[in-house]
Amino acid sequence: MRETGTARLMRRLNRSAVLNLVRTASPISRSEIARRLELSLPTVMRMVEDLVEEDLVYFAGTEPSGGRRRPLINFNGAAHTVIGIDLGGSKLYGTVTDLTGRILHEIRVPWHEAGGPDCALDSLYSTVEELLAFAETQPGRIRGIGIGAPGVTLSGTGTVVWAPSLGWRDLPLRELLGERFAPPVFVENDVNVAALGEFGFGIARNTPNLVCIAIGTGIGAGIIIDGKLVRGHNQGAGEIGYFLPTPADLGKQYAGFGALEDVASGRGIALRAHQALSAQGHPLSARRITTEEVFEYARQGESWARRVVDEAVDYLSQALVAIAALLDPEAIVLGGGVAQSADLLIDPIIRRLQGVVPFVPRIVASDLGPRAVVMGTIMLVLDATTGHVMVNQRS
């Protein structure tokens, strides 16, 4: 009898649930898996057999309790490696990791502003070559290459539709990398990948309803609802940098960065600080001030810096109100470069949200920091190469 589509989907869901539980809770027995997932023991045994055959799990040890000593199942993440790339706004960050999240090797390459789109692509090629050369010296099987790309990205084809920080338009990135490198390549929007990183390894691990907001050169959000990544009809879900801070922004053209990014991203905060300093004739206006300096001057009580930061917090709070009211996430994770100054952001944002929305989500700073995207590439590659389905499940 031919297996129906519904039966195949249920098998994938069950298999994914078993794999995710072993990944997050091993060592664990098959009977405990069956109990936690409310599956029959024979079903769990079949799933485990499949995963053992794929070298994703293995048996080692037995339960320490008395009575019948059941064999324990362990996640075999160390037997597989992933090449992870974060195409950030200011630098490229690449890693070789295993499936447990252990970083084996890492590279940081600054973008050259005068280089242009072709230079950025060449830098990516050379970085992947170096990472693959290292990965080939490791005992683990190279499972795939995961890329987090800034801007709108079509995950199905791996095409970067528009990445303003790199100058890429309609770039068939997965195809170009696939022509050069043997391991399978998977390309996804970078903030979506960061959300996968937070879901798989970060402060919101296994939180089925979360939004990850990256505040750096631009601003974007990765959305996970009921354990599934939300991409949208045009795969532009989460492009919150295009939120409008005021009605005066209606009717304007935003071909590159969006209106919210102009006032609340790292780039926008630095620009507004420069404008404020220039209006005062302040000596600091003679050079380009960095976002980090703006936050440090705000900590020191400089009035101009406090005004710039407070204004950015207002705009970010408005964006979080819209997200909380529309999606009702359990957690909002702030990441990206600006989130390194979370001490000046989170408490003021929470105060602004109190009483404004029915449910204020847990708002926290990423504990993965700049590694959120490369941690997310592990989940991206694991999902794509195992037929894995992200599921609404707690550890």
Secondary structure, DSSP 8 states (H G I E B T S, - for coil): ----HHHHHHHHHHHHHHHHHHHHH-SEEHHHHHHHHT--HHHHHHHHHHHHHTTSEEEEEE-SSSSS--EEEEE-GGGEEEEEEEE-SSEEEEEEEETTS-EEEEEEEE--TTTHHHHHHHHHHHHHHHHHHHHTTSSSEEEEEEEEESSEEETTTTEEEEETTTTEEEEEHHHHHHHH-SS-EEEEEHHHHHHHHHHHHSTTTT-SSEEEEEESSSEEEEEEETTEEE--TTS-TT-GGG--SSGGGTT---SSS-HHHHHHSHHHHHHHHHHHHHHHT-GGGGS---HHHHHHHHHTT-HHHHHHHHHHHHHHHHHHHHHHHHH--SEEEEESSGGGGGGGTHHHHHHHHTTTSSS--EEEE-SSGGGHHHHHHHHHHHHHHHT--------
